[in-house]
Amino acid sequence: MLSIGSNINEVRVDGSLKKLHSDLTAFLSFGLTAAEISVHGMDAIKNGRLDTSRTAEVRAVLDDFPFCYSVHCPNPLNLMDQTNGALHCDVLMASLEFTSAISAEVLVYHPGRFLVEEEFSIRGPVVLERDEQSRLLEYEASILREVADTHAGIIIAMENARPYLHHSPYCYAELPKELKKQVERIGRSSVKVNLDFGHLQMSSKFYDLDPLAEARSIAPLIAHCHVHDNFGNPVYHTEKTQTHQIPFGKGDSHMPVGMGAIPIREILAEFIGSYDGMLICELRGRYFEQTRESAQSLISILHTIGASAQIAELTVS
């Protein structure tokens, strides 16, 4: 049975346990059955170490609700970092410890980047020789093999990346088939794919890919999903203001399902028959009041393709 949920937006909550409780209460009233917790939004990791007291406080809030939970690693985590690699490994380990501490099932991880977004403004596009790319891919793979072996009960879901104008390809995971190769290189049953529908749409436009074929190619590896909408047009890294981007159909909008142009029904149909994980409506905080609407739209789509979803009180008119 599929479980439909949404993300606890880290910017919206900003470390407040009161806001966390309030948003989860709203999720319950919406009929959701899953929630994704951004560990960086909870202030649970400090300088690479898990704050166990803070984690216990977060766990106490989460235990008040009947959700199944997933966790999102801090976005800047980069296992290809060659300057502070030990610190990035520590953050990954702390994220896994947090995931275990709250009894979550999945940890979402942004794959390694050859050039991190934080350096876009000071560096131009980076073109690495194939040998260097292979070295970094194996470096990341070796770390993930090790942590998968020590935390076998947690699914590490590697997320396909979005492209950026001027700086792509900054990350191999912009191309789903390259992400598939890396997951297969890692070779651990608990390391899978988190399919981000918005990122897939943007990569499909940027690289002239067929999103259905891309979803089909990675279908057996999909263990988690971020389902949100956009119009698929990539942006420069300097374009941040949503109200400026949306009129032009640009950017990684993280809009409610049905508000953009992603062929969500067709993409879901490529793998939903064998999928039994969470479908997380990963929305920007500005769309919080439309979370129920997004879930309703997603459930309507699922009904049209013969899939069922686990819901509490949510009904579709």
C-alpha positions as a printed Julia matrix, in Angstrom:
317×3 Matrix{Float64}:
   0.0    0.0     0.0
   1.35   3.4    -0.98
   1.77   6.04    1.7
   1.27   9.7     0.78
   2.95  12.46    2.74
   4.71  15.78    2.57
   7.94  17.34    3.75
   8.47  19.34    6.89
  10.02  22.3     5.12
  13.26  23.24    6.89
  12.95  26.94    6.07
   9.38  27.11    7.31
  10.11  25.26   10.58
  13.63  26.7    11.07
  14.45  24.62   14.14
  11.21  25.26   16.01
   9.73  22.17   17.67
   6.5   24.1    18.16
   6.25  24.64   14.39
   7.17  21.0    13.79
   4.28  19.89   15.99
   1.92  22.36   14.35
   2.79  21.25   10.83
   2.48  17.57   11.71
  -0.91  18.29   13.26
  -1.95  19.9     9.99
  -0.64  16.9     8.03
  -2.79  14.63   10.18
  -5.86  16.76    9.48
  -5.06  16.55    5.76
  -5.17  12.77    5.97
  -1.51  12.22    5.2
   0.22   9.1     6.47
   3.89  10.0     5.92
   6.21  12.92    6.62
   9.77  13.69    5.57
  11.98  15.36    8.17
  14.93  17.47    7.06
  17.5   16.8     9.77
  19.07  20.21    9.11
  15.73  21.85    9.87
  15.74  20.34   13.34
  19.17  21.57   14.51
  19.98  17.94   15.3
  23.46  17.94   13.73
  26.06  20.4    14.89
  29.55  20.46   13.34
  29.25  16.92   12.1
  27.98  15.41   15.35
  24.51  14.27   16.28
  23.02  16.25   19.15
  21.42  13.36   21.03
  19.48  15.57   23.41
  17.96  17.54   20.57
  17.23  14.34   18.7
  15.37  12.98   21.71
  13.27  16.16   21.78
  12.45  15.75   18.09
  11.61  12.08   18.63
   9.21  13.01   21.42
   7.29  15.25   19.02
   7.27  12.69   16.22
   6.0    9.97   18.55
   2.78  11.93   19.04
   1.83  11.13   15.45
   1.11   7.9    13.52
   3.21   8.75   10.47
   5.84   6.71    8.75
   8.91   8.93    8.44
  11.72   9.53    6.02
  14.71  11.82    6.6
  16.52  14.2     4.26
  20.27  14.76    4.62
  21.58  18.34    4.76
  21.62  19.66    1.2
  25.31  20.76    1.18
  26.5   17.24    2.06
  28.92  16.19   -0.68
  30.82  12.92   -0.45
  33.05  14.08   -3.29
  34.39  16.97   -1.22
  38.18  16.86   -1.32
  38.84  19.63    1.21
  36.7   18.69    4.2
  35.86  15.12    3.3
  36.0   13.81    6.86
  33.46  16.39    7.99
  31.07  15.44    5.19
  31.38  11.79    6.17
  30.61  12.77    9.75
  27.47  14.6     8.63
  26.36  11.52    6.69
  26.94   9.29    9.71
  25.06  11.71   11.97
  22.19  11.75    9.47
  22.03   7.96    9.59
  22.13   8.01   13.39
  19.25  10.51   13.41
  17.28   8.34   10.98
  17.76   5.33   13.23
  16.93   7.31   16.38
  13.52   8.37   15.07
  12.82   4.93   13.56
  12.58   6.3    10.02
  12.71   3.97    7.04
  14.52   6.04    4.42
  17.37   8.56    4.29
  17.39  10.79    1.2
  20.88  11.73    0.04
  21.93  14.18   -2.68
  24.66  12.43   -4.71
  28.18  13.78   -4.98
  28.83  16.89   -7.03
  31.95  17.57   -9.05
  31.32  21.25   -8.31
  29.14  22.26   -5.37
  26.44  24.89   -5.77
  28.06  27.04   -3.09
  31.04  27.6    -5.42
  29.08  28.44   -8.57
  29.54  32.17   -8.02
  33.33  31.91   -7.76
  34.05  29.19  -10.32
  32.98  28.55  -13.87
  31.89  25.16  -15.2
  34.21  22.32  -14.26
  35.11  19.76  -16.91
  36.85  16.79  -15.34
  38.85  14.16  -17.16
  37.2   10.75  -17.23
  39.84   9.32  -14.88
  39.14  12.02  -12.29
  35.39  11.49  -12.56
  35.9    7.75  -12.08
  38.08   8.37   -9.04
  35.45  10.59   -7.4
  32.65   8.16   -8.24
  34.55   5.3    -6.64
  35.4    7.47   -3.63
  31.71   8.18   -3.06
  30.78   4.56   -3.71
  33.29   3.26   -1.16
  31.83   5.47    1.57
  28.27   4.47    0.77
  29.17   0.79    0.75
  30.66   1.14    4.22
  27.73   3.01    5.74
  25.21   0.72    4.04
  26.92  -2.25    5.68
  26.78  -0.64    9.12
  23.2    0.66    8.77
  21.62  -2.13    6.75
  18.13  -1.42    8.09
  17.96   2.02    6.47
  17.32   2.63    2.79
  19.76   5.23    1.47
  17.85   6.82   -1.4
  20.11   8.68   -3.83
  18.24  11.55   -5.47
  18.47  12.49   -9.13
  19.79  16.05   -9.44
  18.5   19.11  -11.26
  20.59  20.9   -13.91
  21.73  24.52  -13.83
  22.31  26.8   -16.78
  26.03  27.49  -17.33
  27.32  25.12  -14.61
  25.95  21.74  -15.69
  27.06  19.03  -15.71
  28.13  19.77  -12.13
  26.69  16.43  -10.93
  26.54  13.02  -12.59
  23.07  12.43  -11.08
  21.51  15.01  -13.41
  21.29  12.03  -15.77
  19.17   9.22  -14.27
  21.06   6.56  -16.23
  24.34   7.75  -14.7
  22.76   7.64  -11.25
  21.68   4.07  -12.0
  25.28   3.18  -12.88
  26.5    4.58   -9.57
  23.89   2.71   -7.54
  24.89  -0.47   -9.35
  28.57   0.31   -8.72
  27.84   0.6    -4.99
  26.14  -2.77   -5.13
  24.23  -2.75   -1.85
  20.57  -3.77   -1.6
  19.83  -0.89    0.78
  21.19   1.79   -1.58
  18.44   2.78   -4.0
  17.05   5.8    -5.88
  14.84   8.64   -4.76
  13.04   9.77   -7.9
  12.51  13.52   -7.77
   9.85  14.33  -10.37
  10.74  18.02  -10.59
  14.42  17.33  -11.16
  13.58  14.7   -13.76
  11.45  17.19  -15.67
  14.21  19.8   -15.66
  16.89  17.34  -16.77
  14.6   16.05  -19.51
  14.24  19.54  -20.96
  17.88  20.51  -20.47
  19.36  17.32  -21.93
  16.52  16.54  -24.36
  15.57  13.29  -22.63
  12.33  11.34  -22.6
  11.23  11.45  -18.93
   9.17   8.29  -19.31
  12.1    6.35  -20.73
  14.35   7.67  -17.96
  11.88   6.62  -15.26
  11.5    3.24  -16.91
  15.26   2.73  -16.95
  15.6    3.16  -13.19
  12.23   1.71  -12.15
  13.61  -1.38  -10.33
  15.81   0.87   -8.18
  13.19   3.42   -7.09
  12.58   3.16   -3.34
  11.33   6.66   -2.55
   9.73   9.56   -4.42
   9.53  13.34   -4.24
   6.41  14.28   -6.21
   6.02  17.98   -6.99
   5.42  20.11  -10.06
   7.16  22.67  -12.26
   7.38  23.75  -15.89
  10.8   22.21  -16.45
  12.84  25.25  -17.46
  16.3   25.39  -15.81
  17.71  28.58  -14.32
  21.04  30.13  -13.47
  22.14  29.6    -9.88
  21.58  33.3    -9.18
  17.84  33.03   -9.85
  16.35  32.44   -6.41
  13.13  34.43   -6.13
  10.14  32.21   -6.83
   7.77  35.08   -7.59
  10.14  36.16  -10.38
  10.57  32.67  -11.84
   7.01  31.34  -11.84
   5.56  33.86  -14.36
   8.12  32.57  -16.86
   7.74  28.89  -16.0
  11.3   28.67  -14.73
  13.04  26.93  -11.88
  12.75  24.04   -9.45
   9.42  25.36   -8.2
   8.34  22.51   -5.87
   4.72  23.4    -6.6
   1.67  21.3    -5.67
   0.84  18.39   -7.95
  -1.16  19.59  -10.94
   0.05  23.19  -10.87
   2.84  22.71  -13.43
   3.46  20.72  -16.59
   5.1   17.48  -15.42
   3.48  14.33  -16.87
   3.1   12.91  -13.38
   0.5   10.3   -14.32
   2.62   8.92  -17.14
   5.8    8.84  -15.05
   4.05   7.07  -12.17
   2.63   4.51  -14.59
   6.17   3.45  -15.51
   6.9    1.98  -12.05
   3.95   2.25   -9.67
   2.82  -1.32  -10.23
   5.76  -2.69   -8.24
   6.25   0.28   -5.89
   5.16   0.22   -2.26
   7.04   3.17   -0.73
   6.22   6.73    0.19
   5.12   9.43   -2.22
   6.28  12.68   -0.63
   4.78  15.93   -1.95
   7.99  17.91   -1.44
   6.61  21.45   -1.5
   8.16  24.81   -0.84
   6.97  26.42    2.37
   5.01  29.01    0.4
   2.65  26.21   -0.69
   1.95  24.78    2.75
  -1.72  25.74    2.65
  -2.08  23.75   -0.58
  -0.6   20.53    0.81
  -4.01  18.87    1.04
  -4.84  19.92   -2.53
  -1.54  18.45   -3.75
  -2.22  15.14   -2.01
  -5.75  15.04   -3.4
  -4.46  15.64   -6.92
  -1.89  12.87   -6.49
  -4.5   10.42   -5.21
  -6.76  11.25   -8.16
  -3.88  10.44  -10.51
  -3.18   7.17   -8.71
  -6.82   6.12   -9.06
  -6.68   6.65  -12.82
  -3.82   4.16  -13.13
  -5.29   1.6   -10.76
  -3.04   2.28   -7.79
  -4.25   2.63   -4.22
  -2.87   4.83   -1.46
  -2.86   4.58    2.3
  -4.67   7.64    3.63
  -6.24   8.59    6.92
  -9.14  10.96    6.3
  -8.28  12.36    2.89
 -11.03  11.87    0.34
 -11.27  12.78   -3.3
 -14.51  14.36   -4.5
